Amino acid sequence: MSDPKQKLTPSEIAEAGLTGWNLVEETLTARFATKRFTTGLEFVNRIGASAEEADHHPDLTLTYPEVAVTLSSHDVGGITSRDIDLARTISDHAAGLGVSPRDGNRS
């Protein structure tokens, strides 16, 4: 998973061991229970800062009481190591805020 422009196979994605993330067609998705709108907003801000730093931007939906995240590398039409790396960072931000993946998410 070292080439950031290489599209990953479903088995390579599974081997990444991402907890709370789903493979849906050519995307990784997760929903996080924020419980409070302000927590969701802080979570989105942290994701945004990390996305800017990585120059790799997810699709985000902030609602009460959750944040939905979709990752995909649009330039290759699928999931790359950039998505795996950002998913891990997003999961770390969630853990730091006490935010959990919502029921229905699988690893």
Residue pairs with C-beta under 8 A, 6 or more apart in sequence:
1 8
1 12
1 16
1 81
1 84
2 81
3 80
3 81
4 73
4 80
4 81
4 82
5 73
5 75
5 76
5 80
6 76
6 80
6 81
7 73
7 76
7 77
7 78
7 79
7 80
8 78
8 79
8 80
8 81
8 83
8 84
10 23
13 23
13 28
13 79
13 84
14 23
16 84
16 87
17 107
18 28
18 84
18 87
18 88
18 91
18 107
19 91
19 101
19 107
20 30
20 32
20 91
20 94
20 100
20 101
20 105
20 107
21 28
21 29
21 30
21 87
21 91
21 101
21 105
21 106
21 107
22 28
22 29
22 30
22 105
22 106
23 79
26 72
26 77
26 78
26 79
27 70
27 71
27 72
27 79
28 70
28 71
28 72
28 79
28 83
28 84
28 87
29 68
29 69
29 70
29 71
29 105
30 68
30 69
30 87
30 90
30 91
30 101
30 105
31 66
31 67
31 68
31 69
31 101
31 102
31 104
31 105
32 43
32 66
32 67
32 68
32 69
32 94
32 99
32 100
32 101
32 102
33 65
33 66
33 99
33 100
33 101
33 102
34 40
34 43
34 65
34 66
34 67
34 97
34 99
35 65
35 99
36 65
37 62
37 64
37 65
39 97
39 98
39 99
40 62
40 63
40 64
40 65
40 66
40 67
41 62
42 97
43 67
43 93
43 94
43 97
43 99
44 60
44 62
44 67
46 93
46 96
46 97
47 58
47 60
47 67
47 69
47 90
47 93
48 60
50 86
50 89
50 90
50 93
51 57
51 58
51 86
54 82
54 85
54 86
54 89
56 73
56 82
56 83
56 86
58 69
58 70
58 71
58 86
58 90
59 69
59 70
59 71
60 67
60 68
60 69
60 70
61 67
61 68
66 102
67 99
69 90
71 79
71 83
71 86
71 87
72 78
72 79
72 83
73 79
73 80
73 82
73 83
91 101
93 99
94 100
94 101
